[in-house]
Amino acid sequence: MIDLVQIRSILKETDAIFFDQALRADVKKKGDADFVTRADCEISEYLHKRLSQAFPTIGFISEEGETEIDATKDYWILDPVDGTTNFMHGISCCAVSLGLYADGDFAAGVIYLPYTDEMIWAQKGMGAYRNGERICCSSHGQLSDCLALMEYNAYFKNDHPAALEQAKRIFLACQDIRTLGSAAAELAYIALGVADVFLGRYLKPWDYAAAVCIIREAGGVVGALDGELRVDRFNQHVIASNAAVFDQVFALLQEK
């Protein structure tokens, strides 16, 4: 069993990098609407080193070193700064997100929100927590009472008709909709019960790997619109919610 106290301590060590203004300002463009800061890269390198030393038998996958994933192996799956565009612009909604995929399942996860100094974590079968307090998803049973969060994914602007149609359906069915710019943070908010529904388009494993275990342990559900949520499949449309409305959301977004 992994000691999440140790993992949280290791993630906290990244503060020196995360809050370094020079590293945040050193930006490179990877593609259309796709950026990386030096802070992203240095957090990734630092955590790779620390986790490899502490857990030499567990592999390491990071957004800043994309590679294929073998679902039969165990990995740490990291997004060093989820919400890089927010981070570049000084918007505080961003996260360091670390998930553990082990024995064929999302076994543990820690989402660290540095600007608010919140650690949201869970380990399979042991509940979900924020800074030591137990958390749970909301209990809203009707979509009309639900606050929804959505990430359109600016890397796929050509698919905007489908994205806007899904956003329209969610907006009309729910209380309201928000786009905050960090899938990891938004998924943490589902686990915290401050929002009820999440849709993230074209997500990669590091966007949600930490959140799956956290949301499940908080009593929620995470899935994919195109079938099983698989760690070795990239660009899946991921949905999450409390248990009471998941089937409603899934049906709403599957309608032709």
VOPAGU-2260 file (C-alpha; in pm, 1 decimal, decimal comma):
REM VOPAGU-2260
SITE   aa  ch    i         X         Y         Z
SITE  MET   A    0       0,0       0,0       0,0
SITE  ILE   A    1     127,7     346,1     -93,8
SITE  ASP   A    2     183,3     600,6     184,2
SITE  LEU   A    3     -10,3     904,6      61,5
SITE  VAL   A    4     133,8    1116,0     343,1
SITE  GLN   A    5     469,6    1075,7     172,8
SITE  ILE   A    6     319,0    1149,7    -170,0
SITE  ARG   A    7     151,5    1467,2     -47,9
SITE  SER   A    8     477,1    1579,7     108,6
SITE  ILE   A    9     660,9    1522,0    -219,5
SITE  LEU   A   10     399,7    1721,2    -414,1
SITE  LYS   A   11     424,3    2005,9    -162,5
SITE  GLU   A   12     795,8    2025,2    -238,7
SITE  THR   A   13     708,6    2154,8    -587,3
SITE  ASP   A   14     596,7    2491,6    -440,6
SITE  ALA   A   15     944,2    2635,3    -493,9
SITE  ILE   A   16     911,4    2567,9    -865,9
SITE  PHE   A   17     541,4    2646,3    -902,7
SITE  PHE   A   18     566,6    2991,6    -744,9
SITE  ASP   A   19     886,7    3093,4    -925,4
SITE  GLN   A   20     771,8    3382,3   -1144,5
SITE  ALA   A   21    1063,1    3348,7   -1387,7
SITE  LEU   A   22     980,1    2983,8   -1454,7
SITE  ARG   A   23     613,5    3066,3   -1507,9
SITE  ALA   A   24     703,7    3340,1   -1755,0
SITE  ASP   A   25     932,9    3115,2   -1963,1
SITE  VAL   A   26     676,9    2986,5   -2214,7
SITE  LYS   A   27     710,6    2774,2   -2527,7
SITE  LYS   A   28     437,2    2694,0   -2778,1
SITE  LYS   A   29     390,1    2321,2   -2847,3
SITE  GLY   A   30     101,2    2362,7   -3092,9
SITE  ASP   A   31    -219,5    2556,4   -3155,4
SITE  ALA   A   32    -346,2    2673,7   -2815,0
SITE  ASP   A   33     -94,2    2435,1   -2655,2
SITE  PHE   A   34     174,7    2584,2   -2431,6
SITE  VAL   A   35     432,2    2466,8   -2182,4
SITE  THR   A   36     616,7    2672,6   -1923,3
SITE  ARG   A   37     955,7    2597,3   -1778,6
SITE  ALA   A   38     774,9    2536,3   -1449,6
SITE  ASP   A   39     577,6    2249,7   -1611,2
SITE  CYS   A   40     900,6    2086,5   -1724,6
SITE  GLU   A   41    1089,1    2135,1   -1398,2
SITE  ILE   A   42     802,2    2004,5   -1183,8
SITE  SER   A   43     782,3    1700,0   -1410,9
SITE  GLU   A   44    1156,1    1636,9   -1386,7
SITE  TYR   A   45    1160,0    1689,7   -1011,1
SITE  LEU   A   46     870,6    1453,5    -942,1
SITE  HIS   A   47    1008,9    1191,6   -1180,2
SITE  LYS   A   48    1331,5    1189,8    -982,1
SITE  ARG   A   49    1166,4    1186,5    -639,4
SITE  LEU   A   50     909,0     919,1    -722,9
SITE  SER   A   51    1163,1     698,2    -898,3
SITE  GLN   A   52    1383,3     709,8    -589,0
SITE  ALA   A   53    1096,0     633,1    -352,8
SITE  PHE   A   54     913,6     377,6    -571,9
SITE  PRO   A   55    1162,9     226,6    -817,9
SITE  THR   A   56     926,0     -46,9    -939,0
SITE  ILE   A   57     650,9     192,2   -1051,8
SITE  GLY   A   58     673,9     354,0   -1396,3
SITE  PHE   A   59     626,8     723,2   -1463,2
SITE  ILE   A   60     414,9     899,0   -1726,3
SITE  SER   A   61     394,3    1277,6   -1760,5
SITE  GLU   A   62     225,9    1518,3   -1997,8
SITE  GLU   A   63     566,5    1671,9   -2058,7
SITE  GLY   A   64     702,5    1342,9   -2188,7
SITE  GLU   A   65     412,4    1188,9   -2378,7
SITE  THR   A   66     441,1     818,6   -2439,9
SITE  GLU   A   67     224,1     515,2   -2492,8
SITE  ILE   A   68      77,4     348,5   -2185,6
SITE  ASP   A   69      71,3     -26,4   -2127,9
SITE  ALA   A   70    -243,5     -96,4   -1922,8
SITE  THR   A   71     -85,2    -413,5   -1778,2
SITE  LYS   A   72     183,0    -214,6   -1594,5
SITE  ASP   A   73     181,8      19,1   -1293,3
SITE  TYR   A   74     243,3     391,5   -1337,5
SITE  TRP   A   75     249,1     724,9   -1170,4
SITE  ILE   A   76      59,7     950,5   -1413,0
SITE  LEU   A   77     139,8    1319,5   -1377,0
SITE  ASP   A   78      15,9    1649,4   -1507,9
SITE  PRO   A   79     273,7    1888,4   -1358,5
SITE  VAL   A   80      56,7    2196,4   -1416,0
SITE  ASP   A   81    -296,0    2119,4   -1527,1
SITE  GLY   A   82    -434,1    2447,6   -1656,0
SITE  THR   A   83    -113,8    2583,0   -1808,6
SITE  THR   A   84    -293,1    2863,3   -1994,8
SITE  ASN   A   85    -447,8    2979,6   -1667,9
SITE  PHE   A   86    -104,9    2952,6   -1504,3
SITE  MET   A   87      57,4    3164,8   -1775,9
SITE  HIS   A   88    -202,9    3438,2   -1730,9
SITE  GLY   A   89    -190,0    3438,9   -1352,3
SITE  ILE   A   90    -532,1    3277,0   -1309,4
SITE  SER   A   91    -527,8    3068,4    -994,4
SITE  CYS   A   92    -736,7    2771,4   -1115,9
SITE  CYS   A   93    -462,6    2516,9   -1187,5
SITE  ALA   A   94    -333,0    2201,8   -1025,5
SITE  VAL   A   95     -52,2    1954,2    -984,3
SITE  SER   A   96    -224,5    1621,8   -1052,1
SITE  LEU   A   97     -71,3    1282,3    -972,7
SITE  GLY   A   98    -253,4     953,5   -1014,5
SITE  LEU   A   99    -142,8     598,7    -940,5
SITE  TYR   A  100    -255,2     332,5   -1187,4
SITE  ALA   A  101    -181,7      -8,8   -1038,7
SITE  ASP   A  102    -311,7    -362,8   -1076,6
SITE  GLY   A  103    -525,7    -255,8   -1370,6
SITE  ASP   A  104    -714,3      20,9   -1188,8
SITE  PHE   A  105    -692,5     382,7   -1078,6
SITE  ALA   A  106    -564,0     301,3    -732,4
SITE  ALA   A  107    -488,0     641,2    -579,0
SITE  GLY   A  108    -472,1    1008,3    -664,1
SITE  VAL   A  109    -363,3    1343,8    -529,1
SITE  ILE   A  110    -472,3    1676,5    -676,5
SITE  TYR   A  111    -281,2    1970,2    -530,9
SITE  LEU   A  112    -419,5    2321,8    -576,5
SITE  PRO   A  113    -117,2    2537,5    -487,8
SITE  TYR   A  114    -286,8    2878,2    -490,9
SITE  THR   A  115    -538,3    2770,6    -226,3
SITE  ASP   A  116    -304,3    2520,5     -56,1
SITE  GLU   A  117    -556,6    2238,4     -88,5
SITE  MET   A  118    -462,4    1871,8    -115,7
SITE  ILE   A  119    -745,0    1650,5    -237,0
SITE  TRP   A  120    -659,0    1282,0    -226,1
SITE  ALA   A  121    -789,1     928,0    -210,3
SITE  GLN   A  122    -671,8     569,9    -204,7
SITE  LYS   A  123    -890,2     284,4    -324,7
SITE  GLY   A  124   -1114,1     162,1     -44,7
SITE  MET   A  125   -1003,3     430,7     202,1
SITE  GLY   A  126   -1224,0     732,1     129,4
SITE  ALA   A  127   -1149,9    1076,8     -14,8
SITE  TYR   A  128   -1013,5    1377,6     172,2
SITE  ARG   A  129    -923,5    1745,1     149,0
SITE  ASN   A  130    -650,7    1858,1     388,2
SITE  GLY   A  131    -745,3    1578,6     626,8
SITE  GLU   A  132   -1124,2    1618,2     618,3
SITE  ARG   A  133   -1347,4    1355,4     456,7
SITE  ILE   A  134   -1522,0    1475,6     140,7
SITE  CYS   A  135   -1815,0    1352,0     -66,0
SITE  CYS   A  136   -1992,1    1436,9    -388,3
SITE  SER   A  137   -2317,0    1629,0    -387,9
SITE  SER   A  138   -2655,1    1459,9    -350,6
SITE  HIS   A  139   -2853,6    1654,1    -611,3
SITE  GLY   A  140   -3082,3    1415,2    -796,3
SITE  GLN   A  141   -3214,3    1643,6   -1069,3
SITE  LEU   A  142   -3003,0    1803,9   -1339,3
SITE  SER   A  143   -3197,6    2126,7   -1297,6
SITE  ASP   A  144   -3036,5    2159,6    -951,8
SITE  CYS   A  145   -2684,4    2083,2   -1076,4
SITE  LEU   A  146   -2392,8    2314,7   -1148,8
SITE  ALA   A  147   -2198,7    2180,9   -1446,6
SITE  LEU   A  148   -1833,8    2222,4   -1545,6
SITE  MET   A  149   -1706,0    2171,3   -1899,6
SITE  GLU   A  150   -1371,2    2172,3   -2077,1
SITE  TYR   A  151   -1410,1    2218,4   -2452,9
SITE  ASN   A  152   -1040,2    2149,8   -2532,1
SITE  ALA   A  153    -895,9    2425,9   -2746,2
SITE  TYR   A  154    -668,8    2176,3   -2924,9
SITE  PHE   A  155    -972,7    2051,1   -3117,5
SITE  LYS   A  156   -1140,9    2370,9   -3232,2
SITE  ASN   A  157   -1238,7    2211,7   -3563,9
SITE  ASP   A  158   -1483,0    1995,4   -3370,9
SITE  HIS   A  159   -1656,7    2298,7   -3225,3
SITE  PRO   A  160   -2007,8    2215,2   -3357,7
SITE  ALA   A  161   -2018,0    1898,1   -3146,9
SITE  ALA   A  162   -1867,6    2075,7   -2846,3
SITE  LEU   A  163   -2118,9    2358,1   -2863,4
SITE  GLU   A  164   -2407,9    2115,8   -2905,5
SITE  GLN   A  165   -2301,7    1929,0   -2592,9
SITE  ALA   A  166   -2258,4    2256,0   -2404,4
SITE  LYS   A  167   -2607,5    2363,5   -2513,3
SITE  ARG   A  168   -2762,0    2040,7   -2385,2
SITE  ILE   A  169   -2586,4    2071,5   -2051,4
SITE  PHE   A  170   -2666,3    2441,6   -2016,8
SITE  LEU   A  171   -3037,0    2389,8   -2087,4
SITE  ALA   A  172   -3065,8    2089,5   -1854,7
SITE  CYS   A  173   -2859,7    2216,9   -1560,2
SITE  GLN   A  174   -2873,6    2511,9   -1326,9
SITE  ASP   A  175   -2573,7    2673,3   -1499,1
SITE  ILE   A  176   -2241,1    2587,8   -1660,2
SITE  ARG   A  177   -1880,9    2699,8   -1598,9
SITE  THR   A  178   -1552,0    2654,7   -1783,6
SITE  LEU   A  179   -1259,5    2701,6   -1544,3
SITE  GLY   A  180    -961,7    2595,8   -1756,7
SITE  SER   A  181    -828,3    2302,9   -1552,3
SITE  ALA   A  182    -985,7    1959,4   -1584,0
SITE  ALA   A  183    -804,6    1831,8   -1273,9
SITE  ALA   A  184    -932,1    2118,9   -1059,6
SITE  GLU   A  185   -1283,1    2081,4   -1196,7
SITE  LEU   A  186   -1284,0    1708,9   -1126,6
SITE  ALA   A  187   -1166,8    1784,9    -772,8
SITE  TYR   A  188   -1466,9    2015,5    -735,9
SITE  ILE   A  189   -1695,2    1726,0    -830,6
SITE  ALA   A  190   -1543,0    1519,4    -549,7
SITE  LEU   A  191   -1576,5    1813,8    -311,3
SITE  GLY   A  192   -1946,7    1844,8    -392,1
SITE  VAL   A  193   -1925,3    2211,4    -492,6
SITE  ALA   A  194   -2018,5    2119,8    -852,2
SITE  ASP   A  195   -2224,5    1827,1    -970,9
SITE  VAL   A  196   -2149,5    1745,9   -1336,5
SITE  PHE   A  197   -1831,9    1750,6   -1546,6
SITE  LEU   A  198   -1765,9    1696,8   -1916,7
SITE  GLY   A  199   -1412,1    1709,9   -2052,2
SITE  ARG   A  200   -1361,2    1664,0   -2424,8
SITE  TYR   A  201   -1057,7    1487,0   -2573,0
SITE  LEU   A  202    -890,6    1426,2   -2239,0
SITE  LYS   A  203    -567,3    1234,9   -2197,0
SITE  PRO   A  204    -488,0    1008,5   -1900,7
SITE  TRP   A  205    -291,9    1269,5   -1705,1
SITE  ASP   A  206    -595,9    1501,1   -1715,4
SITE  TYR   A  207    -806,9    1263,2   -1506,5
SITE  ALA   A  208    -587,1     983,3   -1365,9
SITE  ALA   A  209    -573,0    1131,5   -1016,2
SITE  ALA   A  210    -939,9    1225,0   -1011,3
SITE  VAL   A  211   -1089,8     885,6   -1091,9
SITE  CYS   A  212   -1006,8     728,9    -757,0
SITE  ILE   A  213   -1087,1    1050,6    -569,6
SITE  ILE   A  214   -1434,3    1085,6    -721,0
SITE  ARG   A  215   -1516,3     717,7    -676,9
SITE  GLU   A  216   -1410,5     728,2    -312,9
SITE  ALA   A  217   -1621,0    1043,2    -269,1
SITE  GLY   A  218   -1926,7     851,3    -391,8
SITE  GLY   A  219   -1930,6     972,8    -751,2
SITE  VAL   A  220   -1898,8     812,5   -1092,3
SITE  VAL   A  221   -1647,6     870,5   -1372,5
SITE  GLY   A  222   -1681,7     731,4   -1724,5
SITE  ALA   A  223   -1634,8     792,9   -2094,5
SITE  LEU   A  224   -1895,4     869,5   -2357,9
SITE  ASP   A  225   -1747,4     613,3   -2596,3
SITE  GLY   A  226   -1750,3     316,8   -2361,2
SITE  GLU   A  227   -1497,2     212,0   -2101,0
SITE  LEU   A  228   -1261,9     472,6   -1958,6
SITE  ARG   A  229    -920,9     325,4   -2039,5
SITE  VAL   A  230    -584,3     451,4   -1926,5
SITE  ASP   A  231    -427,9     344,0   -2257,6
SITE  ARG   A  232    -675,6     540,6   -2472,8
SITE  PHE   A  233    -609,4     905,2   -2547,9
SITE  ASN   A  234    -860,0    1179,9   -2637,0
SITE  GLN   A  235   -1164,2    1033,7   -2464,4
SITE  HIS   A  236   -1468,7    1241,9   -2372,6
SITE  VAL   A  237   -1483,1    1203,8   -1994,2
SITE  ILE   A  238   -1790,0    1261,5   -1779,2
SITE  ALA   A  239   -1815,3    1267,8   -1401,3
SITE  SER   A  240   -2089,9    1345,2   -1155,0
SITE  ASN   A  241   -2249,0    1240,9    -831,9
SITE  ALA   A  242   -2403,3     894,7    -845,9
SITE  ALA   A  243   -2760,2    1026,0    -857,0
SITE  VAL   A  244   -2739,0    1203,2   -1193,4
SITE  PHE   A  245   -2469,7    1014,9   -1384,4
SITE  ASP   A  246   -2711,5     809,3   -1592,4
SITE  GLN   A  247   -2910,4    1124,4   -1675,2
SITE  VAL   A  248   -2596,5    1303,8   -1795,2
SITE  PHE   A  249   -2480,0    1005,0   -1997,2
SITE  ALA   A  250   -2818,9     972,1   -2167,1
SITE  LEU   A  251   -2839,1    1345,7   -2234,9
SITE  LEU   A  252   -2503,1    1351,0   -2411,2
SITE  GLN   A  253   -2570,2    1030,7   -2606,7
SITE  GLU   A  254   -2889,9    1163,3   -2764,4
SITE  LYS   A  255   -2877,3    1190,8   -3143,1
